[in-house]
Amino acid sequence: MTAFFTAMERVFADRNLAVEAVWLAGGAGPGQPVRLIRKAPDAITPFGAARILSDTTTVDASVAEMPSPAPGDRILIGTDGFTIQGEPIRDRERLVWTLDLQPE
């Protein structure tokens, strides 16, 4: 176990930084509880000569808790449902997934 792994475990356990969620692999099933760090950066998409500003929803998830997320999997955060869109991306240390979510 590396120092970075230990630090990431503490970050995901912090109630001020991470939220409780349920991961539904394949979009259905009983679900697995996970902790996520929510992010909502704005995205600027060029469209011809215009630039379109849009909201996005992304989350970071621990690879230890969520070993194999895939496009189409569902994430439930409280009463809000999301679908993973696009391929999940791992960080350099291979400890954290970044997931792009689409609201249901």
C-alpha positions, 0 to 999 in steps of 0.5 A, spaced: 500 500 500 502 506 497 502 513 501 498 515 495 493 510 496 492 511 503 491 518 502 486 517 497 482 512 502 481 518 507 479 523 501 473 518 499 471 517 506 471 524 508 463 526 508 465 533 506 468 531 500 465 525 498 458 522 497 454 515 498 452 512 491 450 506 488 453 503 482 449 498 478 453 495 473 450 493 467 445 498 469 441 493 473 441 489 479 442 489 486 447 495 486 454 496 490 455 502 495 460 506 493 463 513 495 464 518 489 467 525 489 462 530 485 465 535 480 461 539 475 465 543 470 463 547 465 465 545 458 466 549 452 464 546 445 466 549 439 461 549 433 463 553 427 465 560 429 461 559 436 463 556 442 457 553 446 458 553 454 454 547 457 454 544 464 457 537 465 457 532 471 463 528 472 465 524 478 471 521 481 471 513 484 476 509 487 478 503 483 478 499 489 470 500 490 469 500 483 473 495 479 470 495 472 465 501 471 463 501 463 459 505 459 451 504 460 452 502 468 448 506 472 450 511 478 444 513 483 446 519 488 440 520 493 434 520 488 438 522 482 440 517 477 445 518 472 448 513 466 456 513 465 457 515 458 464 514 454 469 510 457 472 511 464 479 514 465 484 512 470 489 517 473 496 516 473 497 511 479 491 507 477 487 508 483 481 513 481 476 513 475 474 519 472 467 518 470 462 522 465 455 522 467 449 523 463 443 525 468 437 520 467 
